[in-house]
Amino acid sequence: MNVNSQAESRVIRGSSNLESRQTSDFGLHPRAWWRHAARVAGVALGLWGLLTAMTHSVRIVPGWSPAAVACGLTAAAELLIFLYRYEAATLGSRRTRQLLGLRLAALGLLAWILIEPTYVRSVKRRLTRQVAVLWDDSASMDLIDDGTVRSRAVIARDALTKSGLLKKLGDHVKLQEIHFARSPENDAGATATGWNQATDIAAALDSVLEQIPPDELAGALLVSDGRHNRPSRVEDSARRFGTLDAPLGIVAVGSPEAPRDAAVLALRSPDAIHLGDRMRVSADLKFDGYKGQQAKVQLIGDGKLLEERQIAIPQDHYREEVKFVHLPAKGGTGGYHIQIQPLPGDRFPENNRWSFETSITEARTNVLLVDDYPRWEFRYLRNLFYGRDKSVHLQWLLLHPELADGQAQPNIAASAGRPFGQAAANQFPQTEAEWRKFDVIILGDLPPAAISDATWAIISRCVNERGALLIFSAGPNYMPHALDSKAARDLLPVDPGWNHHTFFGDTAPRFRLSLTAEGRHSPVTSHAIGSLANEQVWAAFPALQWRHPISSVKDGAEILLTATDELPPTTTTAIPDAATGLGAALDDLASRRQNEAKRALLVTRQTGHGKVAVVLTDRIWRLREGAGDVHHHQFWGNLVRWGAGPLLRAGSDTVALGTDQLTYTADDPILITARLRDANLGPLVDGSLRAEILRGDTVVATVPLVAVAGSNGLHEGKAAPIHVSGLHTLRLVGRKAAELLSAEGKKSLTTSFRVIGARGPIELAETTLDRPLLDEAAKASGGKVVGPEEVASLLPLFLTEGAKREEIRETSLWDNLLVFATLACVLTAEWWLRRKAGLP
């Protein structure tokens, strides 16, 4: 019998045996079914138990249950066993078992990779505890108090050395020393102009929290007289130490008794006023130890005595506010100071003087105010811009003014070119060029026919191309629901539900003003420093009665103010699970946006190069209730500055330059702003624009100015703080700026600012030990305050048992070279055996 015959015979016998086995197992003997099912169930349960036990320390793919993985593996294994039975008749049981073993191994490795097992364990790590040692290096620490022969700083250092506190602490914890005055410095030798001119304890505490990890911070040792004189609150910083269980141990040095001294404690003056306005300056003064004497306080400007006041001092510790009013005779930047004439026995004569600078400018914001009739909103707004705010050049007109019988008005067109003070008009600007001269256009409750389509097209170009601010002031007759012009409707940031109805007699409930999430961070609605204080200001405003309903808000618009106490709260309190978190958050955001739109009161939007705002109530004048013009003026001032841009001190309508302040301290960044506009007052962009800072004739810094997207030609840059005191010149440099200046017959554009050590002698104004402040800080942090003689008692405050942190560590058990190499070897061996056996 030849070889082929023998092979055919084996195949026939194998096929017969396979058919016989299949018939025997599945067709003829029911017990085989039960044995097979029991084996499958046993394997599945075994795998499930193994996976379940493994998950106590090993994590598999989230969402994959051990039962499902066990069932899947069992099913795959049964398919391989079925294939084994089929091949066994052809290849023989020995070789088939080898193939089955390799395939089951490959299946196990592949399953291991697919379930991505990760070994998860908890370990405890001993932490290196750290204590920060904060040394107050400000000028008040160098004082020698009455009755002592050493300065406060020397007394404190001697007390620490004698107690051995730092050495004992160093044996148990890591010490990190930080020296501070105006700002914290890790280098004790760091110096800068103004270094000894202020004390910022809060900044020093905050720097510790930034430098030392929270779980390593054991506390801080503060050596100071507590004479904190910066705006930040020490108590807030100390409270953060308390939440970390890191107490403050404070060594309080200094005398609580004030020496004989007169000082200027604080000064309030305007950074800029307009020529023709009065400069109002007020100063807080102190007189310690001068009961029954007289003091002279003077306002000096450009080396000349401008005004003098004589003050009677009735008490040993007397405080008084003095006010000066001055009318500058010329423009420019004026250098002024307030000084107290020398008094006998004055301990610190250097704190008797406070210098400041004020810019006197003729630059103004051109505002056009238009309304149908003199409603209350119009009256108060006109009075504000015309009579009180000299930074505005106002033009106003009424379609139906209040006139006596038979009284006639000459035809006067509104124009920004009219002399300041001539504000009343009865006709719109006559040409597009006149329209373009206005930085702000405020439209009241005007009928649709009042402004033609052609005029609306001009207004649209003023906003989109020239970069003007357009404000719609809502009214019950027409604005904005009755607007017919497509250009007007395109400019409006809301859809009011177009109709020609009126909203008189609206019986909607009273409401209060409320800030939205966008409003809390917008400069338009900023009335106080800090978000909490700002919200409190808005919540205190009186309830209003009428507002204009709208249907929706356009894309890109921001809702800054809404009405509250009108609809029930819509806050979502349910916390979505991980699977639906994103969808729920998006639904909640859409719901919030929809409800805010229904209650919107102030909506703004960027449109082309300009900006548009709509005020959806005619009761903003009620902000004056109980406060005069303070909040009413600030609301409209913020809105005008937001839309028209900052009022720059130097330059013209086409090219202007300025800084956010006139005087800077050694740690204040300098914000520089320039504006470039063409002859039609349209915005220009100059990629080469930069500002050079000069000290004398030497350029000490160059600051690139970057165009502000969508603005009216504004370019901004920020210079790092300058540490050298004195007057500095700012010069604008750039290709387009040079072209604009050349067209005006100028070679360059400059302005100036001054760098000072401090805005006043605040460090040496109050020099007594501020024990209440230190006690409050210690209480907030869970620490204590001691005098120099009790320094050693602070040691137990920081010596706690070695802290440990429990950490979760994970080690991946599947994505390593060994697993993948083993799988490759198994698959290669299985392929080699199949090929050797003649299988495909």
KELO-941174 format. One record per residue (C-alpha): z, y, x; residue in three letters. Coordinates in steps of 0.2 Angstrom, whole numbers, plus 2048, in hexadecimal, padded with zeros to 3 digits. Layout:
! KELO-941174
ZYXALA...
***
This chain:
! KELO-941174
800800800MET7FB811807ASN806820809VAL7FF8297FAASN80281A7EFSER8148197F6GLN81782C7F2ALA80F82A7E1GLU81B81B7DESER82A8267E3ARG8258347D7VAL8228287C9ILE83381F7CCARG83B8307CEGLY8348367BESER8398277B5SER84A8287BCASN84B83A7B7LEU8458367A6GLU8518287A5SER8608337ABARG85C84179FGLN85A835791THR86A82D796SER87483D798ASP86D84778APHE86483C77EGLY86D82B77DLEU88082E781HIS88983B777PRO89883A783ARG88D841791ALA88C851786TRP89F852786TRP8A084F798ARG89385C79CHIS89C869791ALA8AD865798ALA8A68677AAARG89E8787A5VAL8AE87E79CALA8B88797ABGLY8AE8817B8VAL8AD8927ADALA8C08917AALEU8C388E7BDGLY8B889D7C2LEU8C08A87B5TRP8D18A37BBGLY8CC8A67CDLEU8C48B77C9LEU8D38BC7BETHR8DF8B87CCALA8D48C17D9MET8D48D17CETHR8E68D47D2HIS8E28DA7E3SER8CF8DB7E3VAL8C48E67D7ARG8B38E17D1ILE8A68EB7C9VAL8AE8F67BCPRO8A98F07AAGLY8A68DE7B0TRP8B38D27A9SER8B88C37B2PRO8B48B87A3ALA8A28BF7A2ALA89F8BC7B5VAL8A68AA7B4ALA89B8A67A6CYS88B8AD7AFGLY88F8A47BFLEU8928937B5THR8828957ACALA8788997BDALA88188A7C5ALA87C87E7B7GLU86A8837B9LEU86B87F7CBLEU87386E7C7ILE86586B7BBPHE85886E7C8LEU8618637D4TYR8608547C7ARG84D8587C6TYR84A8587D9GLU8568497DDALA84A83D7D6ALA83C8447E2THR8458487F2LEU85483C7F1GLY8668417EESER86B845800ARG85E853803ARG8608597F1THR87385B7F3ARG86F865803GLN8648717F9LEU8708727EALEU87E8767F6GLY8748847FELEU86F88B7EDARG88088B7E7LEU8868947F7ALA8788A17F4ALA87D8A37E2LEU88F8A67E7GLY88B8B27F5LEU87F8BB7E9LEU88C8BC7DBALA8998C27E8TRP88D8D17ECILE8898D47DALEU89C8D67D5ILE89F8E17E4GLU8B18DB7E7PRO8BC8E87EFTHR8CD8E57F6TYR8D98F27EFVAL8EB8F37F6ARG8F99007F7SER900905807VAL90E91180CLYS90C91D81AARG91A927822ARG916939822LEU919946830THR923953828ARG92096582DGLN92B97582CVAL92298682DALA92C994836VAL9279A5830LEU92B9B483BTRP92A9C5833ASP9229D0841ASP9209E0836SER9269F183CALA9369F0831SER93C9E183BMET93C9EC84BASP9499F8843LEU95A9FA84AILE9669FC83BASP974A0883BASP983A00843GLY9799F484ETHR9719F485FVAL9649E785DARG9559E7852SER9539DB843ARG9479D084BALA9529CE85BVAL9629CB850ILE9589BD846ALA9519B5856ARG9629B585FASP96A9AD84FALA95D99F84FLEU95F99C862THR97299B861LYS97298F852SER96698385AGLY95D981849LEU94B98184FLEU95097485DLYS958969850LYS94A96A844LEU93E966852GLY946956855ASP943950843HIS93395983DVAL924962844LYS926975845LEU918981842GLN91B994846GLU9129A183DILE9149B4840HIS90F9C0832PHE90F9D282DALA9009D9824ARG8F99C7825SER8FE9B782DPRO8FA9B283EGLU8FD9A2848ASN8FC9AB858ASP90B9B685BALA9019C2866GLY8F49C5859ALA8F29D8856THR8E79E384BALA8E79F5846THR8F49F6838GLY8FD9E683DTRP90E9EE83CASN9099F882CGLN90E9EC81EALA9179DC81ATHR90F9CE810ASP91B9C080EILE9119B8800ALA9019B680BALA90C9AE818ALA9139A180CLEU90199E805ASP8FB99B817SER90898D819VAL902985809LEU8F0986810GLU8F497F821GLN90097181EILE8FC962812PRO907962803PRO90E951806ASP913956818GLU91B967814LEU92E966816ALA931978813GLY93098981CALA93D993825LEU93A9A6822LEU9419B382DVAL93F9C4825SER9479D481DASP93E9D080DGLY9359E180EARG9259DA805HIS9199E9801ASN9099E17FCARG9029DE7EBPRO9049CB7EASER9149C37E3ARG9209BA7EFVAL9289B17E0GLU9189A97DBASP9159A27EDSER92799C7EEALA9259937DEARG9179897E5ARG9239837F3PHE92F97E7E5GLY9229737DCTHR91F96A7EDLEU9329677F0ASP930972800ALA93F97E800PRO93F98F808LEU94D992814GLY94E9A5816ILE9579AE824VAL95A9C081DALA95C9CE82AVAL95E9E0828GLY96A9ED820SER96A9F080DPRO96FA02810GLU961A0E811ALA961A1A820PRO95EA2C81DARG94CA2E81AASP93EA37810ALA92EA2E80CALA91EA2D802VAL920A1C7FALEU90FA1B7F1ALA900A267EDLEU8F3A257DFARG8E2A2E7E2SER8D0A2C7DCPRO8C4A257E8ASP8B6A307E1ALA8B5A3F7D5ILE8A6A497D0HIS8A4A5B7D6LEU8ACA667C9GLY8B9A5A7C4ASP8CBA5C7C8ARG8D3A507D5MET8E3A497CEARG8EFA427DBVAL901A3B7D8SER90DA347E5ALA91EA2B7E4ASP92BA337F0LEU93CA2D7F6LYS94BA377FDPHE95AA2D804ASP969A3780AGLY963A48805TYR96DA4C7F6LYS96EA5E7F2GLY95FA637FDGLN94EA6A7FAGLN93DA62800ALA92CA69801LYS91DA5D7FCVAL90CA63801GLN8FAA5E7FDLEU8EFA6180CILE8DCA6080CGLY8D0A6281BASP8DFA6A824GLY8E3A77817LYS8F2A7880CLEU8ECA767FALEU8FCA757F0GLU90FA747F3GLU91DA6E7E9ARG930A707ECGLN93BA627E6ILE94EA637E3ALA957A537E8ILE965A507DDPRO96BA3E7E3GLN96DA357F3ASP960A287EEHIS953A327E5TYR941A2D7DFARG935A397D8GLU922A397D3GLU919A497D8VAL907A4E7D2LYS8FAA597D9PHE8EAA5F7D1VAL8DCA667DCHIS8CAA6C7D8LEU8BFA697E7PRO8B3A777EAALA8A5A6C7F3LYS89FA5B7F3GLY8A0A4E801GLY8AFA43807THR8BFA4C808GLY8CDA47813GLY8DEA4B80BTYR8F1A4780EHIS901A49805ILE910A4D810GLN922A5180FILE928A5F81AGLN934A59828PRO946A57822LEU955A5782EPRO95BA46834GLY94BA3D82DASP94CA2B834ARG939A28832PHE92FA38832PRO91FA2E834GLU920A28822ASN920A3A81BASN90DA3A81AARG900A31810TRP8EEA34814SER8DFA30808PHE8CDA34805GLU8C3A397F6THR8B1A3A7F4SER8AAA497EAILE899A457E3THR88CA4C7D7GLU884A3B7D3ALA886A367C1ARG880A287B5THR873A2E7A9ASN878A28797VAL86EA2B787LEU878A28777LEU86FA27766VAL875A25755ASP870A28743ASP880A3173DTYR890A37745PRO89BA27741ARG8ABA2574ATRP8A4A19758GLU898A2775CPHE8A4A3575CARG8B1A2D768TYR8A3A27774LEU89BA38774ARG8ACA40778ASN8B0A34785LEU8A0A3678FPHE89DA4878CTYR8AFA4F78DGLY8B9A43798ARG8AEA397A3ASP8A5A447B0LYS89DA357B8SER891A357A9VAL882A417A6HIS881A3F793LEU873A43787GLN877A3F775TRP86DA41765LEU870A3E752LEU862A3B746LEU86DA42738HIS87AA4E740PRO887A58737GLU880A69733LEU886A77728ALA87AA7C719ASP86BA85720GLY870A82732GLN861A7D73DALA860A7674EGLN853A7A75BPRO848A6B761ASN850A64771ILE84BA54779ALA857A49782ALA854A4A795SER85EA447A4ALA857A547ACGLY861A607A2ARG870A697AAPRO880A607AAPHE88AA6579AGLY87AA6778FGLN87CA57786ALA877A5A773ALA865A5676FALA85BA5275FASN84BA49765GLN848A3A770PHE842A3C782PRO830A41781GLN829A3678ETHR82BA25796GLU830A2E7A6ALA83EA3779DGLU844A26796TRP844A1E7A7ARG850A2B7AELYS85EA247A3PHE869A167AAASP871A1279AVAL86AA13788ILE876A1077AILE86FA0E768LEU87AA0F759GLY877A0B747ASP865A11746LEU858A0D738PRO849A0373DPRO83DA1273BALA847A1D747ALA83FA15756ILE82DA11756SER825A0175EASP81EA0C76CALA82FA13770THR837A0176FTRP8299FC77CALA82FA0A787ILE841A05785ILE83D9F3789SER8349F8799ARG843A0379ECYS84E9F479DVAL8439E67A4ASN83A9F17B1GLU845A007B5ARG8559F67B4GLY85EA017A7ALA86D9FB79CLEU8699FA789LEU8789F977DILE8779F676BPHE8869FC761SER8879F3751ALA8889FC740GLY8899F672EPRO8789FF729ASN86B9F9735TYR8719F4746MET86B9E774BPRO8669DD73CHIS8599E9736ALA84F9EB746LEU83D9E8742ASP8359EB753SER8319DB75DLYS8359E376DALA8469E8766ALA8499D6760ARG8449CF771ASP8519DA77ALEU85F9D676ELEU86A9C8776PRO86E9C1764VAL8669BC754ASP86F9C6747PRO8659BE738GLY8589CB735TRP85A9D4725ASN85B9E571DHIS86B9E3714HIS87B9ED718THR88C9E771DPHE8969F4714PHE8A59EE70AGLY8A79DF715ASP8B79D6710THR8B99CB71FALA8CB9C9726PRO8D19D4734ARG8CF9CD745PHE8D49D0757ARG8CA9D1767LEU8CB9C1772SER8C39BD783LEU8B79AE785THR8B79A4795ALA8A99AF79BGLU8B29BF796GLY8C19BA7A0ARG8B79BC7B0HIS8AB9CA7ABSER8AD9DB7B3PRO8A89E27A2VAL8B89DC799THR8C49DF7A8SER8D39EA7A3HIS8E09E47AEALA8E29DB7BFILE8E49C87BCGLY8DE9BD7AESER8EE9BC7A5LEU8F29CE7A5ALA8E09D27A0ASN8E29C6791GLU8F29CE78CGLN8EA9DF78CVAL8DC9D9780TRP8E99D0775ALA8F39E0773ALA8E49EA76BPHE8E59EE759PRO8DD9E274CALA8CC9E8746LEU8C49E6735GLN8B19E6736TRP8A59DC741ARG8929D8740HIS88E9C673CPRO8819BD746ILE8779AD745SER8769A8757SER8769AD769VAL8679AC774LYS8659A2783ASP86C9AA793GLY8789B6789ALA88A9B678DGLU8979B977FILE8A69C3787LEU8B09C7777LEU8B39BE767THR8BD9C1757ALA8CD9B6755THR8D89B3746ASP8C89B173CGLU8C399F73ELEU8CF990741PRO8D198B753PRO8C397F759THR8CC979769THR8C896676CTHR8D995D770THR8D294C771ALA8CF946783ILE8BF93C784PRO8BF92B78EASP8B492979EALA8A6922794ALA8A3930788THR8AB93E792GLY89B947797LEU894946786GLY8A494C77DALA8A695A78AALA894960786LEU89795F773ASP8A7968775ASP89E97677FLEU890977772ALA89D978764SER8A798676DARG897990771ARG89298E75EGLN8A3994758ASN8A39A3765GLU8929A875FALA8989A974DLYS8A79B4752ARG89E9BE760ALA8A39D0763LEU89B9D4774LEU88C9CB77BVAL8829D078BTHR8729C9793ARG8689CC7A2GLN8569D179DTHR8499D47AAGLY8519E07B7HIS85C9E87AAGLY86B9E279FLYS86E9E378CVAL87E9E3783ALA8829E3770VAL8939E8769VAL8959E0758LEU8A29EB751THR8A39FE74EASP8B69FE751ARG8B79FF764ILE8BEA10762TRP8CDA0875CARG8D2A0376ELEU8D8A1576FARG8E6A11763GLU8F7A1476CGLY8EEA1677DALA8E3A2577CGLY8D3A23786ASP8DAA17792VAL8D3A0678BHIS8C4A0E782HIS8BEA17791HIS8C1A0779CGLN8B79FC790PHE8A8A08790TRP8A9A0C7A2GLY8A99FA7A7ASN89A9F779CLEU890A057A3VAL895A007B5ARG8909EE7B2TRP87F9F37ABGLY87AA037B5ALA8829FD7C6GLY88EA067D1PRO88EA187D4LEU889A1A7E6LEU890A297EFARG881A2D7FBALA86FA2E7F7GLY864A327E9SER85CA2A7D9ASP850A1F7E4THR85BA1B7F3VAL86EA1B7F3ALA87CA137FDLEU88FA117FBGLY89EA067FETHR8AB9FF7F2ASP8B9A0A7FAGLN8BAA19804LEU8C9A1280FTHR8CCA01815TYR8DA9F881ETHR8D99EC82CALA8D79DD821ASP8CC9E4813ASP8BA9DE813PRO8AD9EC810ILE8A19EA801LEU8919F4804ILE8859F87F6THR874A007F7ALA867A047E9ARG854A057EBLEU849A0B7DDARG837A127DCASP831A227D5ALA833A1B7C4ASN844A157C7LEU83EA037C7GLY8489F77D3PRO8419F37E4LEU8469E57F0VAL8469E7803ASP8499D780CGLY84C9E181CSER85A9EC815LEU86A9ED81FARG8789F8822ALA87E9FD834GLU891A02836ILE893A0F844LEU8A3A1584DARG89DA25855GLY88BA2185BASP88EA0F85ETHR889A01852VAL8989F6850VAL8919EA842ALA8819E7838THR8829E0827VAL8729D981EPRO8719DF80CLEU86A9D2800VAL8629D77EFALA86C9D37E0VAL8619C97D4ALA85C9D27C4GLY8659E27C9SER85E9F47C9ASN8599F37DBGLY86B9EF7E2LEU86D9E77F3HIS87F9E27F8GLU8879DC808GLY8999D980ELYS89F9DE81FALA8AE9D6827ALA8BE9E0829PRO8BE9ED837ILE8CE9ED841HIS8CB9FE84AVAL8D2A0D841SER8C8A1D83EGLY8B8A24835LEU8A9A18835HIS897A1D830THR88CA12825LEU879A13828ARG86CA0B81DLEU85DA03826VAL84E9FB81FGLY83B9FD81DARG83BA0280ALYS84AA0C80CALA842A1681AALA832A1980FGLU83DA1F801LEU847A2B80CLEU837A31814SER830A35803ALA83FA40800GLU83EA48811GLY84DA3F819LYS84EA35829LYS85DA2B825SER86BA28818LEU87DA2681DTHR88EA26815THR8A0A2481DSER8B0A1A81APHE8C0A1A824ARG8CBA0C82AVAL8DDA0E82AILE8ECA0482FGLY8F3A0581EALA8F0A0F80EARG901A17811GLY911A1581BPRO916A07810ILE91F9FD81DGLU92BA0B822LEU92DA12811ALA93AA0680BGLU9439FE819THR9539F6811THR9569E3810LEU94E9DD800ASP95B9CF7FDARG9579CD7EAPRO9449C97EELEU94A9BC7FBLEU9569B57EFASP9499B37E1GLU93D9AB7EEALA94A99E7F3ALA94F99A7E1LYS93D9977DCALA93A98B7EBSER94B9827EAGLY9519897FAGLY95E996800LYS9619A6809VAL96D9A9817VAL9729B7823GLY9709B5836PRO9819AE838GLU97E9A082CGLU96D99A833VAL974988837ALA977985825SER965984822LEU96397382CLEU96696781DPRO959970813LEU94B96981DPHE952958823LEU94E94C816THR94A939818GLU93993581FGLY92D937811ALA92092980ELYS91092B804ARG90991C7FAGLU8F691B7FCGLU8E99107F4ILE8DD909801ARG8CD8FF7FDGLU8C38F3808THR8B28EE802SER8B08DB803LEU89E8D97FFTRP8938E7808ASP8958E181AASN8898D9826LEU8928C8826LEU88F8C5813VAL87D8CA814PHE87A8C0824ALA8818B181CTHR8778B380CLEU8678B5817ALA86B8A5821CYS86F89B811VAL85E8A0809LEU85589D819THR85C88B81AALA858887808GLU84688D80BTRP84488281ATRP84B873811LEU83F876803ARG83087880EARG835868818LYS83685E808ALA825864803GLY82C86F7F4LEU8248807F1PRO
***
